[in-house]
Amino acid sequence: MKTAFHFTTLLPIVCFLLAGSCARPAPAGEEGGAPGLEGLHQALDDFDRAYARADVAALGQMLTEGYLHTNGANPPLDKDKWLQYVASRRKAIEGGSLVIDHYALLGLKTRLYGSSAAVSARARINGLDENGPFEHEYQVTQLWVFEQGAWKRAAFHDGQVK
């Protein structure tokens, strides 16, 4: 004789298992490879310094393979296309047609979601280019993921404020 399987029989077990796994807080620190805010803030600082000097090699290590970069001025860029853009900035910096005096994230807000994090801030950059002195400010949103023992930027979007 066949026994009928009813989903309602399994429902209490599924709920119990899900409740147990969802109730655990996200890891607090980087000890043992667990993601945390201290490591994320260090990764943000390292990334900003590498971007300001257009260090393509360093930035390439800090991006996920499926990186997505968007803004209102260009079509979405993948990792390779964005690194090509950074390489063009590096040529401008080395040639003297672009000077970055200051690059900083202001009003940083971070939210951890397990091994991912949402980051919001204002990016302020000033310097000198072929048109003269400039100061720009952007509202930015970033998605960071903790993979292979390090925080990596997975997505970025900005909108110019100033």
Order of alpha helices (4+ residues) and beta strands (2+ residues): alpha-alpha-alpha-beta-beta-alpha-beta-beta-beta-beta
